Amino acid sequence: MHTPENEFKRRLLAGDALDGLWMSLSSPIAAEALSLLGFDWLLFDTEHSAVDLAQVQPLLQAASVGSASLAVRPAWNDKVLIKRMLDIGAQTLLVPFVQTAEEAAAAVTATRYPPHGIRGVAGGTRASRFGLATDYFEKANSQIAVIVQVETAEALSRLEEIAAVPGVDGVFIGPSDLAASFGHLGNPGAQEVQAALKDAVTRLKAVNTPAGILATNSADAKRYRSWGYAFVSAAVDMGILVQGAAKVLKDVRG
């Protein structure tokens, strides 16, 4: 048995445009169903959701039946959280609130086995197919994708430095926190924020670093894609559920 190739990383570095879906629900049934729709990637969020570490593994297991590549956002740029996410089988991590090149380097180091990093070694984890993938230690470092999240005006001022850190495979721009840092809390559609989002992807393209972003509707997703964002989450699962249910209620009562 062999370590699987990280399809998200391969396609991202090949320049493919990847359509994703943001997952905040703790339901393996929902994860399995949505994995079958044809999205290129699904991201399981543990920063701004009620999903805990023990719930991530069943979500990964359930969603693995579909064709989507699977990513996880740990709650923080923390070496212990990162290690545990990797051990349960996450190959792509989106690390939140990276403000400096040093913080980006710390995230990369946490994902690498020695001598290239500080990740602790365990032999019988889901990541290594419970020890059955005999090439895991040989291939693990190269098959892990590290995406760092830039979400403040301060971090944007260091964008090229962060993107240049070896081992950073992409930079994800967080519109909501960025809007708050610009003084537009709750309004990522503000003109100043949108201009910063467009400028960010232009700068990242200039240094050949794939850029990602979260949209909450298809119109925003299409606009971000037209600007050059390589991997875009087009919606959030909870938003789809609530908005869909609200539409049904409105239609029935209307």
C-alpha positions as CSV (number, residue, x, y, z in Angstrom):
1,M,0.0,0.0,0.0
2,H,1.3,3.4,-0.9
3,T,0.9,7.0,0.3
4,P,-1.7,8.7,-2.0
5,E,-0.7,11.7,-4.1
6,N,-2.1,15.0,-2.9
7,E,-4.2,15.9,-5.9
8,F,-5.1,19.3,-4.6
9,K,-1.4,20.2,-4.4
10,R,-0.6,18.7,-7.8
11,R,-3.4,20.5,-9.5
12,L,-2.8,23.8,-7.7
13,L,0.9,23.9,-8.7
14,A,0.0,22.9,-12.2
15,G,-2.1,26.1,-12.5
16,D,-5.6,24.5,-12.5
17,A,-8.6,26.6,-11.4
18,L,-10.2,24.7,-8.4
19,D,-13.7,25.2,-7.2
20,G,-14.4,24.5,-3.6
21,L,-16.9,24.4,-0.8
22,W,-16.5,25.5,2.8
23,M,-17.7,23.0,5.4
24,S,-18.7,24.0,8.9
25,L,-21.2,21.2,9.8
26,S,-20.1,18.3,11.9
27,S,-22.3,15.8,9.9
28,P,-20.4,12.9,8.1
29,I,-23.6,12.3,6.1
30,A,-23.5,15.9,4.8
31,A,-19.8,15.6,4.1
32,E,-20.3,12.4,2.1
33,A,-23.2,13.7,0.1
34,L,-21.4,17.0,-0.8
35,S,-18.2,15.2,-1.7
36,L,-20.1,13.5,-4.6
37,L,-21.2,16.6,-6.4
38,G,-18.0,17.3,-8.3
39,F,-16.4,20.1,-6.3
40,D,-12.6,20.1,-6.7
41,W,-12.0,20.5,-3.0
42,L,-13.8,20.7,0.3
43,L,-12.4,22.4,3.4
44,F,-13.4,21.4,6.9
45,D,-13.2,24.4,9.2
46,T,-12.3,24.0,12.9
47,E,-11.5,27.6,13.6
48,H,-15.0,29.2,13.2
49,S,-17.2,26.1,13.7
50,A,-18.2,23.7,16.4
51,V,-16.1,20.9,14.8
52,D,-13.5,19.5,17.2
53,L,-10.5,17.4,16.3
54,A,-12.2,14.1,17.1
55,Q,-15.0,15.0,14.6
56,V,-12.6,15.8,11.8
57,Q,-11.5,12.2,11.2
58,P,-15.1,10.9,10.5
59,L,-15.6,13.8,8.2
60,L,-12.5,13.0,6.2
61,Q,-13.5,9.3,6.1
62,A,-17.0,10.1,4.9
63,A,-16.0,12.6,2.3
64,S,-13.2,10.4,0.9
65,V,-15.8,8.5,-1.1
66,G,-16.2,11.4,-3.5
67,S,-13.8,13.0,-6.0
68,A,-13.1,16.2,-4.0
69,S,-9.7,16.8,-2.5
70,L,-10.0,17.4,1.2
71,A,-8.5,20.2,3.3
72,V,-8.7,21.2,6.9
73,R,-8.3,24.5,8.7
74,P,-6.9,24.0,12.2
75,A,-8.1,26.4,14.8
76,W,-4.7,28.2,15.0
77,N,-1.2,28.2,13.7
78,D,-0.2,25.7,16.5
79,K,2.3,23.0,16.0
80,V,0.3,20.5,18.2
81,L,-2.9,21.1,16.4
82,I,-1.2,20.8,13.0
83,K,0.5,17.6,14.0
84,R,-2.8,16.0,15.1
85,M,-4.6,17.1,11.9
86,L,-1.8,15.5,9.8
87,D,-1.9,12.3,11.8
88,I,-5.6,11.8,11.2
89,G,-5.0,12.0,7.4
90,A,-5.3,15.7,6.4
91,Q,-2.9,16.3,3.5
92,T,-3.8,20.0,2.9
93,L,-3.9,22.5,5.7
94,L,-5.1,26.1,5.6
95,V,-3.4,27.8,8.5
96,P,-5.2,30.9,9.8
97,F,-4.0,34.4,10.7
98,V,-0.4,34.3,9.4
99,Q,1.0,37.8,9.8
100,T,4.7,37.4,9.0
101,A,7.1,35.3,7.0
102,E,8.3,33.9,10.4
103,E,4.8,32.6,11.2
104,A,4.5,31.1,7.7
105,A,7.8,29.3,8.2
106,A,6.6,28.0,11.6
107,A,3.5,26.6,9.9
108,V,5.6,24.8,7.3
109,T,8.1,23.5,9.9
110,A,5.2,22.0,11.9
111,T,4.2,19.9,8.9
112,R,7.6,18.4,8.1
113,Y,9.4,15.5,9.7
114,P,13.0,16.0,10.9
115,P,15.5,17.1,9.7
116,H,13.3,19.5,7.7
117,G,10.8,20.2,10.5
118,I,9.5,19.3,13.9
119,R,6.6,17.1,13.3
120,G,6.4,14.3,15.8
121,V,6.7,10.7,14.5
122,A,3.9,8.1,15.0
123,G,3.8,4.9,13.0
124,G,0.2,3.7,13.2
125,T,-1.9,6.7,12.3
126,R,-4.6,7.1,9.7
127,A,-2.1,9.2,7.7
128,S,0.1,6.2,7.1
129,R,-2.9,3.9,6.5
130,F,-2.3,2.7,10.0
131,G,1.2,1.7,9.2
132,L,0.3,-0.1,5.9
133,A,1.7,2.6,3.6
134,T,5.3,1.6,3.9
135,D,6.5,4.7,2.0
136,Y,4.7,7.2,4.2
137,F,7.8,8.6,6.0
138,E,9.6,8.9,2.7
139,K,6.8,10.8,0.9
140,A,4.8,12.6,3.6
141,N,6.7,15.9,3.5
142,S,6.3,16.3,-0.3
143,Q,2.6,15.3,-0.2
144,I,1.5,17.9,2.4
145,A,0.2,21.2,1.1
146,V,0.5,24.3,3.3
147,I,-1.8,27.2,2.5
148,V,-1.4,30.2,4.7
149,Q,-4.2,32.7,5.4
150,V,-3.5,36.4,5.1
151,E,-6.4,38.3,6.6
152,T,-5.3,41.7,7.9
153,A,-4.0,44.9,6.3
154,E,-0.7,44.4,8.3
155,A,-0.2,40.9,6.8
156,L,-1.0,42.3,3.3
157,S,1.9,44.7,3.6
158,R,4.2,41.6,3.9
159,L,2.4,39.6,1.3
160,E,5.4,38.9,-1.0
161,E,7.6,38.0,2.0
162,I,5.0,35.5,3.3
163,A,4.5,34.0,-0.2
164,A,8.2,33.5,-0.6
165,V,8.6,31.2,2.4
166,P,9.8,27.8,1.2
167,G,7.0,25.2,1.6
168,V,4.2,27.7,1.3
169,D,2.1,26.3,-1.6
170,G,-0.5,29.0,-1.7
171,V,-1.9,32.1,0.1
172,F,-5.5,32.4,1.0
173,I,-7.0,35.8,1.5
174,G,-9.7,36.1,4.2
175,P,-12.2,38.8,3.1
176,S,-14.2,39.1,6.4
177,D,-11.2,39.6,8.7
178,L,-9.5,41.8,6.1
179,A,-12.7,44.0,6.0
180,A,-12.6,44.3,9.8
181,S,-8.9,45.3,9.8
182,F,-9.8,48.1,7.2
183,G,-12.6,49.3,9.5
184,H,-15.5,47.7,7.5
185,L,-16.6,45.0,10.0
186,G,-19.2,42.8,8.4
187,N,-18.8,44.4,4.9
188,P,-16.3,42.7,2.8
189,G,-18.0,44.2,-0.2
190,A,-16.8,47.7,0.7
191,Q,-14.9,49.3,-2.2
192,E,-11.7,49.6,-0.2
193,V,-11.7,45.9,0.7
194,Q,-12.6,44.8,-2.8
195,A,-9.7,46.9,-4.2
196,A,-7.4,45.2,-1.7
197,L,-8.6,41.8,-2.7
198,K,-7.9,42.5,-6.3
199,D,-4.5,44.0,-5.6
200,A,-3.6,40.9,-3.5
201,V,-4.2,38.4,-6.3
202,T,-2.3,40.6,-8.7
203,R,0.7,40.7,-6.4
204,L,0.6,37.0,-5.8
205,K,0.4,36.2,-9.5
206,A,3.4,38.4,-10.0
207,V,5.4,36.1,-7.7
208,N,3.9,32.9,-9.1
209,T,2.0,32.0,-5.9
210,P,-1.5,30.5,-6.2
211,A,-4.1,32.6,-4.5
212,G,-7.3,31.4,-2.8
213,I,-10.3,33.1,-1.3
214,L,-13.7,32.5,0.3
215,A,-16.8,33.6,-1.4
216,T,-20.3,33.1,0.0
217,N,-22.2,33.2,-3.3
218,S,-21.6,32.4,-6.9
219,A,-21.5,36.0,-8.1
220,D,-18.6,36.8,-5.8
221,A,-16.9,33.5,-6.7
222,K,-17.1,34.3,-10.4
223,R,-15.7,37.8,-9.8
224,Y,-12.8,36.5,-7.8
225,R,-12.1,33.9,-10.4
226,S,-12.0,36.6,-13.1
227,W,-9.4,38.5,-11.1
228,G,-7.1,35.4,-11.1
229,Y,-7.8,33.6,-7.8
230,A,-6.8,30.0,-8.4
231,F,-8.8,28.2,-5.7
232,V,-12.1,29.7,-4.7
233,S,-14.7,28.4,-2.2
234,A,-18.0,29.4,-3.7
235,A,-20.2,28.9,-0.7
236,V,-20.5,27.7,2.9
237,D,-22.5,24.6,3.7
238,M,-24.4,26.2,6.5
239,G,-25.3,29.2,4.3
240,I,-26.6,26.8,1.6
241,L,-28.7,25.0,4.2
242,V,-30.2,28.1,5.8
243,Q,-30.8,30.0,2.6
244,G,-32.3,27.0,0.9
245,A,-34.6,26.4,3.8
246,A,-35.6,30.0,4.0
247,K,-36.5,30.0,0.3
248,V,-38.7,26.9,0.7
249,L,-40.5,28.6,3.6
250,K,-40.9,31.8,1.6
251,D,-42.2,29.9,-1.4
252,V,-44.7,27.9,0.6
253,R,-46.1,30.9,2.5
254,G,-46.0,33.1,-0.6
